[in-house]
Amino acid sequence: MSYEKFCTGCEKTFPADATSCPHCGAACENNNPGGTLPEGIYLVERYVIGKVLDVDGEGILYEAIDQQSGLPVLIKEYLPVTLCSKRDDEGNVVVKQGSEVPYKTTLVDFVDLYKNLKELQPLRGLAKVEALFKANNTVYAVMEYTKSVSLNNWLNRQTELLSFERCYDLLEPVCAGLTTLHGAGIIHRGVCPDNIRITPDGRSFLTGYGTLALRSLNSELKPCLYEGYSAPEQYSTTEFQGPYTDVYSLAAVFYKMLAGTAPVATAGRLDGCPTLRQIGADVPAAISKAVDRAMWGDVKQRTQTVAEFQSELIGEPVGEMEATRVMNPVASPKKKAPAAEKTLFDNKPLLIGGCVALGLVVVMIIWLLIRGMVPVRGSSSQTSSMDSSSEQSSSLSSSVEATPSPTPESETETVPNFKGQSYSQIAGNGTYQQKYIFNVTESYSDNVAAGVVISQSPIAGAELPSDNRIDLVVSKGPQYVTVPQYLNLTSSDVISLLTGVGIPRNRIEIIEVENDGTQVQGLSVGGNPEPGATFNLESDTITVYMAGAPTQTDEPESVPSTDSESSSTVTTE
């Protein structure tokens, strides 16, 4: 290699292939793995590379020293192992043949992510990005170094489980950091104990940034997901990700801290894991419920924002709906007022019935007394009549006193008919959500429109189960669609057209091809499958070719540059 090393002893540079400083004799042994930058390399005449800290599908994380400030920093080098084969003798990253287009596309995503992170304010609860520059046919992101340990290591040092109050206080800055990210349209997608750092004074912050391709299966990069913490939609090729993806992971971190064990890995399933209360964690029911809601597999029913999750954790009203999970939830018992708090008016129907009976008895007695004061005209029939009336009155009085208060008969509650209804309307019905526990699965259907309930169990009219659980199968629409005519359109119009017929965005690949001058630059000129073909939404992908600049005027690509002279910063501080 022709680039130079930097000696921290005498602060002079020397050839990279030397094993010791020729100026002062200090040893310069390299312990970094093959394929990474050697220790001591002088990068863009400012940063001295140290040891490798981490390697993932997106690149390599190094310790380094900023020679301008004299402070330690962290540097992330973009080097996707699935798209790059090696380094040349100059230290430049060499892209695999045939991977040039995805390399450029993913590199742009990397630059956009760290450029947006660098501009973020405020930075409470987030690792600070200080600079971004190009060198060695790739891009480097420089982050502030803060002495800290991972939350995972910090938890391993604790001798007992933490209280909820302690957990919340510790993670509150991370919640604030995620809210800042989401406000800027950035999804972290990697919230887990390994990417949360704890400083010696007990402050927490979030690091471990990554692009969408790194945090999803079936992308151009080798995925880096976290078992038990990555949300189900990150394992799916059809589900979208959003702020609710980070909410799931954040709730999983709370679960780990409060239960002492990581949540059961979902791996794309919707069955979830036992709630905190079900595994015996010593937390209030409201906390268990809030964490459970935030970890629902169905993103439509999951807690949507970090702010909403925080509100539920600290006790603000969030409704009475219990967990909508495939697992069997524990039914919430109906609350009974303590005996000491009951009053006379708690038995109001019985009190009214007693008063009516007593009034009838009093009236009858008064009537009998009045009849007794009326002179009798010696008629035995009249005496007999009075005796009969007296007997009837006595019988009536006994009947009234003996009649118990009516008790309503218990009725068996039946299951309503949800088949054929829009699930969005069911999910938005507050009465349904408070009364029933829905377990929702999706299935393709040629006969039922997307979003409409195909079937339910128990069926309509059946007796409602004791746990109020109802299984719904919701239509995803037809599994097969016809590819529309997408030729002679811009890339944005192509994407809009294809997604409009139901083809997921992550199954659409746009590739620029050479233009011999006969095609219109920037318009689609072909693809696979062709327009009119049948497309399987479950498994197929579509590639659309866009005409590049005419070859007569095409100039060599200059970004990112491989020349040492063009190793300039992308963004200035």
LOPABA-199121 format. One line per 4 residues: number of its first residue (from 0); their letters; for each residue x, z, y of C-alpha. Coordinates in steps of 0.02 Angstrom, whole numbers. Example, Ala and Ser with C-alpha at 12.3 -4.5 7.8 and 13.67 -1.06 7.14 Angstrom:
0) as) 615 390 -225 ~ 684 357 -53 .
END
This chain:
0) msye) 0 0 0 ~ 62 -40 175 ~ -38 88 273 ~ 50 250 320 .
4) kfct) 47 434 276 ~ 58 575 401 ~ 169 727 377 ~ 85 885 438 .
8) gcek) 253 971 440 ~ 350 864 564 ~ 198 764 623 ~ 280 596 589 .
12) tfpa) 219 446 491 ~ 304 359 346 ~ 262 228 211 ~ 117 273 99 .
16) dats) 212 243 -63 ~ 340 380 -24 ~ 322 543 -121 ~ 407 648 14 .
20) cphc) 430 639 202 ~ 592 547 241 ~ 603 641 406 ~ 591 823 351 .
24) gaac) 590 811 161 ~ 419 892 140 ~ 334 849 -25 ~ 182 736 -8 .
28) ennn) 106 739 -180 ~ -61 651 -202 ~ -191 740 -309 ~ -340 630 -265 .
32) pggt) -420 527 -406 ~ -376 345 -429 ~ -476 226 -320 ~ -493 352 -179 .
36) lpeg) -385 365 -24 ~ -224 462 -59 ~ -195 629 24 ~ -99 615 187 .
40) iylv) -157 438 231 ~ -166 410 418 ~ -335 329 455 ~ -363 229 617 .
44) eryv) -216 325 693 ~ -321 481 711 ~ -380 559 548 ~ -268 626 410 .
48) igkv) -355 617 241 ~ -353 773 134 ~ -421 807 -40 ~ -578 728 -114 .
52) ldvd) -727 847 -111 ~ -863 742 -190 ~ -900 569 -260 ~ -1074 495 -278 .
56) gegi) -1153 324 -298 ~ -1137 291 -112 ~ -958 341 -78 ~ -824 474 -65 .
60) lyea) -818 634 38 ~ -647 691 99 ~ -575 837 191 ~ -476 777 341 .
64) idqq) -390 832 502 ~ -436 758 671 ~ -267 738 755 ~ -345 728 928 .
68) sglp) -431 897 917 ~ -324 975 781 ~ -484 1030 692 ~ -536 999 512 .
72) vlik) -677 873 483 ~ -769 794 338 ~ -763 605 314 ~ -885 505 208 .
76) eylp) -816 336 153 ~ -946 206 105 ~ -890 142 -65 ~ -1032 106 -188 .
80) vtlc) -958 99 -362 ~ -1091 -22 -425 ~ -1046 -151 -292 ~ -859 -128 -267 .
84) skrd) -723 -159 -395 ~ -560 -94 -321 ~ -447 -80 -168 ~ -316 -210 -126 .
88) degn) -136 -171 -79 ~ -188 -144 102 ~ -315 -11 52 ~ -464 -124 88 .
92) vvvk) -620 -108 -17 ~ -647 -261 -128 ~ -828 -309 -161 ~ -875 -372 -334 .
96) qgse) -909 -558 -347 ~ -1096 -587 -330 ~ -1126 -420 -244 ~ -1084 -474 -68 .
100) vpyk) -1265 -480 -7 ~ -1322 -310 -75 ~ -1158 -234 -14 ~ -1190 -293 164 .
104) ttlv) -1372 -238 155 ~ -1334 -63 93 ~ -1188 -47 214 ~ -1307 -83 359 .
108) dfvd) -1424 54 293 ~ -1276 174 288 ~ -1225 132 466 ~ -1404 148 530 .
112) lykn) -1425 318 447 ~ -1267 396 516 ~ -1289 315 687 ~ -1462 393 701 .
116) lkel) -1395 560 638 ~ -1258 556 770 ~ -1388 537 907 ~ -1498 680 846 .
120) qplr) -1532 829 959 ~ -1554 974 933 ~ -1444 1002 781 ~ -1500 1174 725 .
124) glak) -1497 1182 537 ~ -1407 1014 515 ~ -1227 961 485 ~ -1167 871 642 .
128) veal) -1110 689 633 ~ -970 664 761 ~ -913 484 743 ~ -934 321 649 .
132) fkan) -799 188 631 ~ -750 33 531 ~ -591 15 430 ~ -532 -51 261 .
136) ntvy) -681 -171 245 ~ -803 -25 248 ~ -872 111 361 ~ -828 295 382 .
140) avme) -938 436 449 ~ -854 590 522 ~ -945 756 513 ~ -908 927 584 .
144) ytks) -823 1047 463 ~ -899 1221 453 ~ -830 1355 339 ~ -969 1387 215 .
148) vsln) -1021 1394 32 ~ -1164 1305 -54 ~ -1328 1400 -72 ~ -1306 1382 -259 .
152) nwln) -1141 1476 -256 ~ -1210 1602 -132 ~ -1358 1640 -246 ~ -1242 1663 -395 .
156) rqte) -1157 1805 -300 ~ -1320 1901 -274 ~ -1353 2047 -390 ~ -1543 2047 -375 .
160) llsf) -1685 1931 -328 ~ -1717 1907 -143 ~ -1877 1958 -56 ~ -1984 1821 19 .
164) ercy) -1942 1884 195 ~ -1755 1867 159 ~ -1777 1692 85 ~ -1882 1634 232 .
168) dlle) -1760 1702 361 ~ -1616 1617 272 ~ -1701 1447 256 ~ -1790 1443 424 .
172) pvca) -1647 1345 508 ~ -1657 1216 367 ~ -1844 1200 399 ~ -1805 1170 583 .
176) gltt) -1673 1040 537 ~ -1793 945 425 ~ -1925 945 562 ~ -1796 867 678 .
180) lhga) -1752 735 549 ~ -1933 690 517 ~ -1967 680 703 ~ -1832 546 711 .
184) giih) -1904 452 564 ~ -1766 507 443 ~ -1805 570 268 ~ -1665 674 190 .
188) rgvc) -1716 650 6 ~ -1581 767 -58 ~ -1636 943 -13 ~ -1569 1059 -148 .
192) pdni) -1459 1216 -163 ~ -1302 1109 -175 ~ -1337 1024 -7 ~ -1384 1183 87 .
196) ritp) -1233 1277 154 ~ -1220 1461 201 ~ -1092 1518 330 ~ -1001 1686 322 .
200) dgrs) -1119 1758 453 ~ -1273 1708 351 ~ -1327 1550 441 ~ -1391 1401 340 .
204) fltg) -1380 1216 374 ~ -1420 1055 282 ~ -1293 924 231 ~ -1281 793 93 .
208) ygtl) -1356 646 188 ~ -1395 488 89 ~ -1484 322 105 ~ -1646 276 17 .
212) alrs) -1550 173 -112 ~ -1446 326 -161 ~ -1599 437 -185 ~ -1708 316 -285 .
216) lnse) -1702 243 -460 ~ -1682 57 -491 ~ -1589 22 -329 ~ -1426 -70 -297 .
220) lkpc) -1330 95 -299 ~ -1299 222 -435 ~ -1436 349 -397 ~ -1396 529 -354 .
224) lyeg) -1551 635 -389 ~ -1562 823 -417 ~ -1650 883 -574 ~ -1789 1003 -531 .
228) ysap) -1778 969 -343 ~ -1804 781 -320 ~ -1988 737 -297 ~ -2082 635 -429 .
232) eqys) -2097 484 -315 ~ -1906 470 -311 ~ -1911 427 -496 ~ -2046 295 -471 .
236) ttef) -2024 112 -430 ~ -2196 97 -349 ~ -2221 257 -249 ~ -2173 273 -65 .
240) qgpy) -2068 417 1 ~ -2103 514 160 ~ -2085 686 242 ~ -2186 755 96 .
244) tdvy) -2039 707 -16 ~ -1929 833 75 ~ -2072 960 74 ~ -2073 953 -116 .
248) slaa) -1884 982 -125 ~ -1890 1122 4 ~ -2027 1210 -93 ~ -1922 1191 -251 .
252) vfyk) -1778 1280 -163 ~ -1895 1423 -116 ~ -1951 1426 -299 ~ -1770 1443 -357 .
256) mlag) -1734 1584 -235 ~ -1892 1682 -273 ~ -1898 1656 -461 ~ -1713 1657 -498 .
260) tapv) -1728 1494 -595 ~ -1743 1312 -547 ~ -1913 1226 -564 ~ -1947 1124 -720 .
264) atag) -1882 948 -692 ~ -2020 822 -657 ~ -1926 659 -690 ~ -2070 562 -617 .
268) rldg) -2208 654 -711 ~ -2355 738 -626 ~ -2366 890 -737 ~ -2264 1005 -627 .
272) cptl) -2212 1178 -683 ~ -2286 1354 -691 ~ -2323 1436 -525 ~ -2220 1583 -462 .
276) rqig) -2358 1703 -510 ~ -2376 1627 -683 ~ -2193 1660 -724 ~ -2205 1838 -659 .
280) advp) -2116 1821 -492 ~ -2149 1971 -380 ~ -2226 1877 -234 ~ -2397 1884 -150 .
284) aais) -2528 1763 -215 ~ -2530 1671 -48 ~ -2343 1633 -60 ~ -2359 1572 -239 .
288) kavd) -2504 1462 -186 ~ -2410 1389 -37 ~ -2258 1345 -143 ~ -2370 1273 -278 .
292) ramw) -2466 1162 -156 ~ -2302 1095 -86 ~ -2244 1047 -262 ~ -2397 947 -318 .
296) gdvk) -2351 785 -404 ~ -2487 687 -314 ~ -2420 653 -139 ~ -2597 631 -72 .
300) qrtq) -2638 812 -109 ~ -2466 887 -77 ~ -2427 984 82 ~ -2377 843 200 .
304) tvae) -2260 919 330 ~ -2130 1056 344 ~ -2230 1137 485 ~ -2385 1143 375 .
308) fqse) -2283 1220 234 ~ -2212 1352 350 ~ -2387 1394 413 ~ -2448 1420 235 .
312) lige) -2298 1528 192 ~ -2321 1646 338 ~ -2506 1668 307 ~ -2602 1551 419 .
316) pvge) -2768 1487 342 ~ -2745 1336 231 ~ -2910 1332 136 ~ -2963 1403 -30 .
320) meat) -2912 1260 -145 ~ -2808 1311 -294 ~ -2675 1205 -379 ~ -2725 1028 -425 .
324) rvmn) -2607 1009 -572 ~ -2607 944 -749 ~ -2552 1117 -805 ~ -2689 1246 -832 .
328) pvas) -2703 1345 -670 ~ -2754 1527 -664 ~ -2931 1539 -594 ~ -2946 1651 -443 .
332) pkkk) -3064 1798 -476 ~ -3206 1825 -354 ~ -3172 1971 -239 ~ -3283 2124 -249 .
336) apaa) -3304 2247 -108 ~ -3228 2419 -148 ~ -3359 2551 -193 ~ -3310 2659 -46 .
340) ektl) -3357 2519 74 ~ -3534 2485 8 ~ -3680 2532 121 ~ -3867 2545 100 .
344) fdnk) -3887 2369 166 ~ -3780 2297 25 ~ -3940 2314 -84 ~ -4058 2240 45 .
348) plli) -4177 2147 -77 ~ -4205 2305 -180 ~ -4234 2410 -23 ~ -4369 2291 42 .
352) ggcv) -4459 2287 -127 ~ -4463 2477 -135 ~ -4533 2492 41 ~ -4674 2370 1 .
356) algl) -4723 2467 -156 ~ -4721 2633 -65 ~ -4830 2562 74 ~ -4960 2502 -50 .
360) vvvm) -4968 2674 -131 ~ -4993 2761 37 ~ -5131 2641 88 ~ -5221 2667 -76 .
364) iiwl) -5213 2857 -61 ~ -5285 2851 116 ~ -5425 2736 57 ~ -5469 2856 -84 .
368) lirg) -5474 3004 35 ~ -5593 2912 151 ~ -5706 2866 6 ~ -5711 3047 -49 .
372) mvpv) -5776 3101 122 ~ -5925 2981 117 ~ -6089 3070 59 ~ -6144 3021 -116 .
376) rgss) -6330 2977 -134 ~ -6350 3048 -307 ~ -6335 2884 -393 ~ -6242 2901 -553 .
380) sqts) -6195 2721 -537 ~ -6108 2759 -373 ~ -6013 2903 -453 ~ -5968 2792 -596 .
384) smds) -5914 2659 -476 ~ -5804 2781 -382 ~ -5727 2844 -542 ~ -5693 2665 -592 .
388) sseq) -5615 2627 -423 ~ -5508 2783 -437 ~ -5448 2729 -608 ~ -5411 2554 -544 .
392) sssl) -5316 2626 -395 ~ -5218 2741 -507 ~ -5181 2596 -623 ~ -5128 2487 -474 .
396) sssv) -5016 2624 -407 ~ -4932 2646 -575 ~ -4913 2459 -591 ~ -4831 2444 -420 .
400) eatp) -4711 2587 -452 ~ -4664 2521 -624 ~ -4634 2341 -571 ~ -4444 2311 -560 .
404) sptp) -4363 2204 -425 ~ -4354 2022 -479 ~ -4182 1970 -546 ~ -4134 1786 -526 .
408) eset) -4093 1701 -689 ~ -3915 1636 -703 ~ -3906 1446 -707 ~ -3770 1344 -793 .
412) etvp) -3677 1239 -664 ~ -3650 1057 -709 ~ -3516 931 -661 ~ -3561 809 -521 .
416) nfkg) -3541 622 -541 ~ -3376 563 -464 ~ -3366 398 -557 ~ -3373 250 -438 .
420) qsys) -3334 356 -285 ~ -3184 329 -172 ~ -3053 460 -212 ~ -3001 472 -30 .
424) qiag) -3177 529 12 ~ -3173 655 -131 ~ -3005 722 -72 ~ -3071 735 105 .
428) ngty) -3227 831 54 ~ -3194 1014 95 ~ -3334 1077 -19 ~ -3265 984 -169 .
432) qqky) -3087 1041 -135 ~ -3139 1224 -122 ~ -3251 1218 -276 ~ -3160 1108 -402 .
436) ifnv) -2982 1086 -466 ~ -2944 901 -482 ~ -2812 827 -595 ~ -2785 647 -542 .
440) tesy) -2700 508 -639 ~ -2693 324 -592 ~ -2724 170 -698 ~ -2732 -17 -668 .
444) sdnv) -2904 -96 -678 ~ -2968 -274 -658 ~ -3147 -215 -633 ~ -3131 -64 -518 .
448) aagv) -3062 -77 -341 ~ -2904 18 -297 ~ -2936 198 -248 ~ -3103 211 -339 .
452) visq) -3132 333 -483 ~ -3138 242 -651 ~ -3187 389 -761 ~ -3198 578 -764 .
456) spia) -3189 720 -889 ~ -3301 816 -914 ~ -3431 681 -886 ~ -3566 700 -754 .
460) gael) -3701 824 -806 ~ -3590 919 -927 ~ -3563 1106 -908 ~ -3429 1146 -779 .
464) psdn) -3274 1222 -864 ~ -3234 1403 -825 ~ -3075 1351 -731 ~ -3173 1222 -626 .
468) ridl) -3051 1087 -679 ~ -3104 904 -677 ~ -2993 759 -734 ~ -3010 598 -634 .
472) vvsk) -2937 427 -672 ~ -2917 327 -511 ~ -2895 139 -506 ~ -2733 61 -444 .
476) gpqy) -2820 -108 -437 ~ -2773 -259 -544 ~ -2606 -253 -633 ~ -2579 -441 -610 .
480) vtvp) -2589 -537 -446 ~ -2555 -717 -398 ~ -2400 -745 -293 ~ -2457 -819 -126 .
484) qyln) -2379 -967 -37 ~ -2228 -887 48 ~ -2123 -1041 96 ~ -2072 -1083 276 .
488) ltss) -2100 -906 338 ~ -1986 -779 421 ~ -1927 -632 317 ~ -2045 -511 404 .
492) dvis) -2193 -628 374 ~ -2143 -647 191 ~ -2138 -459 167 ~ -2303 -436 256 .
496) lltg) -2385 -573 150 ~ -2321 -508 -16 ~ -2358 -325 15 ~ -2530 -378 74 .
500) vgip) -2574 -436 -101 ~ -2510 -273 -176 ~ -2329 -313 -219 ~ -2226 -155 -180 .
504) rnri) -2092 -172 -47 ~ -1955 -111 -164 ~ -1995 -256 -282 ~ -1962 -386 -149 .
508) eiie) -1783 -447 -125 ~ -1735 -556 22 ~ -1574 -657 0 ~ -1493 -774 126 .
512) vend) -1428 -938 51 ~ -1318 -1076 115 ~ -1398 -1208 227 ~ -1335 -1388 218 .
516) gtqv) -1414 -1423 386 ~ -1578 -1492 319 ~ -1669 -1326 322 ~ -1733 -1218 464 .
520) qgls) -1624 -1066 486 ~ -1716 -901 456 ~ -1861 -974 357 ~ -1897 -954 171 .
524) vggn) -1846 -1103 67 ~ -1882 -1046 -111 ~ -1891 -900 -229 ~ -1924 -832 -401 .
528) pepg) -2060 -824 -459 ~ -2131 -970 -363 ~ -2295 -968 -266 ~ -2445 -976 -382 .
532) atfn) -2359 -881 -522 ~ -2434 -724 -600 ~ -2347 -564 -546 ~ -2349 -401 -647 .
536) lesd) -2356 -258 -522 ~ -2294 -137 -655 ~ -2129 -222 -695 ~ -2095 -387 -604 .
540) titv) -1985 -415 -452 ~ -1984 -563 -332 ~ -1833 -641 -246 ~ -1859 -747 -90 .
544) ymag) -1720 -858 -23 ~ -1698 -876 165 ~ -1602 -1019 245 ~ -1443 -960 329 .
548) aptq) -1352 -1040 474 ~ -1306 -1223 448 ~ -1136 -1241 366 ~ -1076 -1352 508 .
552) tdep) -1085 -1206 630 ~ -1059 -1062 510 ~ -913 -950 556 ~ -821 -825 448 .
556) esvp) -899 -653 439 ~ -804 -535 553 ~ -895 -372 522 ~ -839 -263 444 .
560) stds) -661 -318 482 ~ -514 -303 364 ~ -386 -312 505 ~ -305 -152 557 .
564) esss) -323 -207 739 ~ -514 -210 722 ~ -525 -34 652 ~ -618 23 805 .
568) tvtt) -761 144 822 ~ -936 78 801 ~ -1004 206 921 ~ -910 296 1056 .
572) e) -923 482 1084 .
END
